[in-house]
Amino acid sequence: MNHLKQIAAKLPEYGIDAMLLNSEPGEFYAVGFHGEGNVVVTPEACYYFTDSRYIEAANDLVTGAEITMTGHSRNYQAMVQAVIDKHNIRKLGFEESYMPVAAHRVWADALTAELVPAQKLVNGLRAAKDEEEIALMVKAQEITDRAFAEICTFIRPGMTEQEIAAKLQYDMLRLGAMRMSFDPIVASGPNGSKPHAIPSQRKVREGDFITMDFGCVYGGYCSDMTRTVALGEPTEEMKKVYHIVLEAQKAGIAAARAGIPGKDIDAAARKVIEEAGYGDYFGHGYGHSVGIEIHESPNANTREETLMPVGAAVSAEPGIYLPGKFGVRIEDVTVLTAEGCVDITKSPKELIIL
């Protein structure tokens, strides 16, 4: 899998002669491989440069680009300059969101072409997932769903949040994940009011809500899901809050489609929580795009004006967090179409009581 042709087709729109990609996600999006290398895309040809650690794998996996290995006497800047000379490149796009200032100075001093910020070119392409990308995300989500089913049979009173997090990670790796999308969140009881709580040595107990936010990478693409379960019978307040969050998520999913700004999706879910009197306890956005990275753009929050493209993979994760008491978050990943969206998360969302 690669997206070299798509990148090349966008060069004129951004007023550049070629594109340099050397971030991990940019490199992977371009050639479907990460070898700490550099990709140069021109209208006529594409080039991939990497070192001796990755050259064999690159030759096996990278297609559509001329592959060359760096050497002690020829570094990345020299190799990119050779492409600049060959194709008479005057304006070279680069990923300004990923290139540190110090690295930019090195590249700018070494190249004769002008470095032009062109992050929007790559972000725009990455925002709209194609069928192959969506298939990988569906597989990653299938692994995550299976891990959730297994954790629901594993949790017992007296286990620590860290034990539960370790089991989730083990199962996703056992089921075929390459790695985790992010460090899993397991937050029980009062820890649940912290949206990004770090799993601790707190032991779960009867009457707790346990929020688990986790995901894995398969084929280079991420899954992301959250479920809040009850260990033993929850209180009426806990049931009420859970139901409100679930209805908010359903409202957001019903509103989600391509062609509208992310803030409209957020508003549909937020309205449910605000009308129930819990607006002050939903502080983050409804969702974010997911793909090669766990947080991509565009987002679905109160500020997002960007119109959602067809193929955007957007999380649906409203929550209510009551300090010192508990929290509830429910999260799926949805793929947007012109008519609506497809929910690729298949785990049940009705309140599970363990």
C-alpha positions in Angstrom: 0.0 0.0 0.0 1.2 3.5 -0.8 -0.2 6.9 -1.6 2.5 8.3 -3.8 0.2 9.0 -6.8 -2.3 10.9 -4.6 0.5 13.1 -3.1 2.0 13.8 -6.6 -1.4 14.8 -7.9 -1.8 17.5 -5.2 1.6 19.2 -5.8 0.3 21.8 -8.2 -2.6 22.7 -5.9 -0.1 23.7 -3.2 2.3 25.5 -5.5 5.3 23.1 -4.9 7.5 21.1 -7.3 8.0 18.1 -4.9 7.2 16.9 -1.4 9.6 15.7 1.3 8.1 13.4 3.9 10.3 12.3 6.8 8.0 12.0 9.8 7.0 8.5 10.9 3.3 8.9 9.9 4.1 10.8 6.7 6.6 8.3 5.6 4.2 5.4 6.3 1.3 7.1 4.5 3.5 7.7 1.5 5.1 4.3 1.1 3.3 2.0 3.6 6.6 1.4 5.5 8.4 3.1 8.3 12.2 2.7 8.2 13.2 6.1 9.7 13.7 7.1 6.0 12.9 10.0 3.7 10.5 10.1 0.8 10.6 12.6 -2.0 7.6 12.7 -4.4 7.9 14.5 -7.7 5.4 14.5 -10.6 7.8 12.3 -12.6 9.2 9.9 -10.0 9.3 9.0 -6.3 12.3 8.2 -4.2 12.8 6.4 -0.9 16.0 6.7 1.1 16.8 4.7 4.2 19.8 3.2 6.0 21.3 -0.3 6.4 19.0 -1.2 9.2 15.9 -1.0 7.0 17.1 -1.4 3.4 16.3 -5.1 3.1 12.8 -4.7 4.5 12.3 -1.6 2.3 13.3 -3.6 -0.8 10.7 -6.2 0.2 7.8 -3.9 1.0 8.1 -0.6 -0.8 6.7 -0.2 -4.3 6.4 2.7 -6.6 9.6 4.4 -5.5 13.3 4.2 -6.3 14.9 2.8 -3.2 18.5 3.9 -2.2 20.5 3.3 0.9 22.4 6.0 2.7 26.1 5.6 3.3 28.8 7.2 5.5 29.7 9.6 2.7 26.2 10.3 1.5 23.6 11.5 4.0 19.9 12.2 3.5 20.4 15.8 2.6 22.8 14.9 -0.1 20.5 12.3 -1.6 17.5 14.8 -1.6 19.7 17.4 -3.2 20.5 15.0 -6.0 16.8 14.7 -6.6 16.4 18.5 -6.6 19.2 18.8 -9.2 17.7 16.0 -11.4 14.2 17.4 -11.4 15.1 21.1 -11.2 13.0 21.5 -8.0 12.7 25.1 -6.8 10.0 24.7 -4.1 10.1 21.6 -1.9 7.1 21.0 0.4 7.8 19.7 3.9 5.8 18.6 7.0 6.1 21.6 9.3 4.1 20.0 12.1 6.7 17.3 12.5 10.0 19.0 11.6 11.8 20.6 14.7 13.4 24.0 14.2 16.9 22.5 14.5 16.2 20.0 11.8 14.7 22.6 9.5 17.9 24.6 9.8 19.9 21.6 8.8 17.7 20.9 5.7 17.4 24.6 4.7 21.2 25.0 4.8 21.9 21.8 2.8 19.3 22.2 0.0 19.2 24.7 -2.8 15.4 24.4 -3.1 13.1 26.6 -0.9 11.4 24.6 1.9 7.6 25.4 1.7 5.3 24.3 4.6 2.8 21.8 3.1 1.4 19.9 6.0 -2.1 20.6 4.8 -1.5 18.6 1.6 -0.8 15.4 3.6 -3.4 16.1 6.3 -6.1 16.6 3.6 -5.3 13.3 2.0 -5.0 11.4 5.3 -8.3 12.7 6.5 -10.3 10.8 3.8 -9.5 7.1 4.3 -9.7 4.8 1.2 -11.1 1.3 1.2 -7.8 -0.3 2.0 -7.2 1.9 5.0 -10.7 1.4 6.3 -10.3 -2.4 6.0 -7.2 -2.2 8.2 -9.0 -0.1 10.8 -11.9 -2.6 10.8 -9.4 -5.4 11.5 -7.8 -3.4 14.3 -11.2 -2.7 15.8 -12.2 -6.4 15.6 -9.1 -7.2 17.7 -10.1 -4.5 20.2 -13.7 -5.8 20.4 -12.5 -9.3 21.1 -10.2 -8.0 23.9 -13.1 -6.2 25.4 -15.2 -9.4 25.4 -12.4 -11.2 27.2 -11.7 -8.5 29.8 -15.4 -8.6 30.8 -14.9 -12.3 31.8 -11.6 -11.5 33.6 -12.3 -8.6 35.9 -12.9 -9.5 39.6 -13.1 -7.4 42.8 -9.6 -6.9 44.2 -7.8 -6.6 40.9 -5.8 -3.5 40.3 -6.4 -1.1 37.4 -2.9 -1.9 36.3 -3.7 -5.6 36.1 -6.7 -4.9 34.0 -4.7 -2.7 31.7 -2.0 -5.3 31.4 -4.5 -8.0 30.4 -6.0 -5.7 27.7 -2.6 -5.2 26.2 -1.6 -8.8 26.3 -4.9 -9.9 24.7 -4.7 -7.4 21.8 -1.1 -8.5 21.1 -2.1 -12.2 21.3 -4.9 -11.6 18.9 -2.7 -10.0 16.3 -2.1 -6.4 17.1 1.3 -4.9 16.1 1.3 -2.6 19.2 -1.0 -0.4 21.2 -2.5 2.7 19.7 -1.8 4.5 23.0 -1.3 3.5 26.7 -4.6 2.2 27.8 -6.7 4.0 30.4 -8.3 2.0 33.1 -10.1 4.2 35.7 -12.3 2.8 38.5 -14.5 4.4 41.0 -13.5 8.1 41.8 -10.6 7.8 39.3 -13.2 7.6 36.5 -13.8 11.4 36.8 -10.3 11.9 35.3 -10.8 11.5 31.5 -7.1 10.5 31.0 -6.4 8.7 34.2 -3.3 6.6 34.4 -3.9 3.0 35.6 -3.0 2.7 39.2 -2.6 0.2 42.0 -6.2 1.0 43.1 -8.2 -2.2 43.5 -11.6 -2.3 41.9 -14.5 -3.1 44.2 -18.2 -3.9 44.2 -20.2 -0.8 43.1 -17.5 0.7 41.0 -17.8 2.0 37.4 -14.7 1.0 35.5 -13.9 3.0 32.4 -11.5 1.4 29.9 -10.2 3.3 26.9 -7.9 1.3 24.7 -6.9 0.5 21.1 -4.4 -1.3 19.0 -2.5 -0.9 15.7 -3.0 -3.4 12.9 -1.3 -2.9 9.5 -0.2 0.5 10.6 -3.7 1.8 11.5 -5.3 2.4 14.9 -8.4 1.4 16.7 -9.9 3.3 19.6 -12.7 2.5 21.9 -14.0 3.2 25.4 -16.5 1.2 27.5 -17.6 1.9 31.0 -18.8 -1.2 32.9 -20.3 -1.7 36.4 -18.7 -4.1 38.8 -21.7 -5.2 40.8 -25.0 -3.3 41.0 -24.6 0.5 40.2 -26.6 3.2 42.0 -29.5 4.9 40.3 -27.4 8.0 39.7 -24.8 5.9 38.0 -27.5 4.3 35.7 -28.9 7.7 35.0 -25.6 9.2 33.9 -24.7 6.2 31.9 -28.0 6.4 30.0 -27.4 10.2 29.3 -24.0 9.5 27.9 -25.3 6.7 25.7 -28.1 8.9 24.3 -25.6 11.7 23.6 -23.4 9.3 21.7 -26.3 8.0 19.7 -27.3 11.6 18.9 -23.8 12.4 17.7 -23.6 9.3 15.5 -27.0 10.1 14.0 -25.8 13.6 13.1 -22.4 12.5 11.8 -21.9 12.7 8.0 -19.5 14.1 5.5 -20.0 17.6 4.3 -20.6 19.3 7.7 -18.2 20.8 10.2 -17.1 18.8 13.2 -18.7 21.3 15.5 -22.2 20.3 14.3 -21.6 16.7 15.3 -20.3 17.8 18.7 -23.3 20.0 19.2 -25.8 17.2 18.6 -24.2 15.1 21.3 -23.5 18.0 23.7 -27.1 19.1 23.5 -28.3 15.9 25.1 -25.8 16.2 28.0 -26.6 19.9 28.5 -30.3 19.5 28.5 -29.9 16.7 31.2 -28.1 19.3 33.4 -24.6 17.8 33.1 -23.1 20.3 30.6 -20.4 21.4 33.0 -19.2 17.9 33.4 -18.4 17.3 29.7 -15.3 19.2 29.1 -13.6 17.6 26.1 -14.7 17.3 22.4 -17.1 14.7 21.0 -14.4 13.1 19.0 -11.3 13.2 16.8 -10.1 11.6 13.5 -8.2 8.3 13.8 -5.9 6.6 11.3 -2.2 6.1 11.2 -2.1 8.2 14.4 -4.6 8.0 17.2 -5.3 11.7 17.0 -5.6 13.1 13.5 -7.7 15.9 12.0 -10.3 17.1 11.5 -11.9 16.9 14.9 -15.5 16.9 16.1 -15.4 19.6 18.8 -16.9 22.9 19.6 -14.3 24.8 17.5 -13.9 22.7 14.4 -15.0 24.5 11.2 -13.5 22.1 8.7 -16.0 20.2 6.7 -15.7 16.4 7.2 -14.7 14.5 4.1 -16.1 11.3 2.9 -14.0 8.5 4.5 -13.2 10.4 7.6 -12.8 8.0 10.6 -14.0 9.9 13.6 -14.3 8.8 17.2 -17.7 9.2 19.0 -16.8 9.6 22.7 -18.9 11.9 24.8 -18.6 11.6 28.6 -19.7 12.9 31.9 -17.2 13.2 34.8 -18.3 13.9 38.3 -15.3 14.8 40.5 -14.7 12.5 43.4 -17.5 10.2 42.4 -17.3 8.5 39.0 -17.1 9.0 35.3 -18.7 7.6 32.2 -17.4 7.6 28.6 -18.6 5.5 25.7 -16.5 5.5 22.5 -16.9 4.0 19.0 -15.1 4.8 15.7 -17.4 5.9 12.8 -16.5 6.2 9.1 -18.4 9.1 7.5 -20.3 8.8 4.2 -22.3 11.4 2.3 -25.5 10.0 3.8 -24.3 9.4 7.4 -21.7 7.1 9.0 -20.8 3.5 9.6 -20.0 2.4 13.1 -17.1 0.0 13.0 -17.1 -0.7 16.7 -19.3 -3.8 17.4 -19.0 -4.2 21.2 -22.3 -3.8 23.1 -23.1 -0.3 24.5 -25.9 -1.0 26.8 -24.7 -1.0 30.5 -22.8 -4.2 31.3 -22.9 -5.3 34.9 -20.1 -7.7 35.8 
